[in-house]
Amino acid sequence: MKKIITTDKAPAPIGPYNQAVLSGNTLYTSGQIAINPATGELVLDSIEAETKQVMQNMKEVLAAADMTFENVVKTSIFISDMHNFSKINAVYAEYFDEATAPARETVEVANLPKFVNVEISMIAVK
């Protein structure tokens, strides 16, 4: 059985999907972009600020499922320009202990929703 996970502390979905779905002990999150949930505005001041907002949004989605970044076993990072990889990675690294960091792929794509620069999704296990 699946349980839909939602929180008003992260951006509401902008299509026919949910923020996350819990199936058994496994949480599957939808990709998060840098929408400030308080204002509904994109945070695009810098790639670092954008990535931080994405990670904060993901933190709130995880919390809504009673999880933290410690529960994350896999992440997918989609970026519009691989030249931003090191800056995105530096912010991302603030949220994980390198010794126990999840598996991950980072992929450059042509476009992302709302033409943002980074989108991240995660799989977490209780």
Buried (B, 14 or more C-beta within 10 A) or exposed (E): EEEEBBBEBBBEEEEEEBBBBBEEEBBBBBBBBBBEBEEEEBBBEEBEEBBBBBBBBBBBBBBBBEBEBEBBEBBBBBBBEEEBBEBBBEBBEEBBEEEEBBEBEBEEEEEBEEEBBBBBBBBBEE
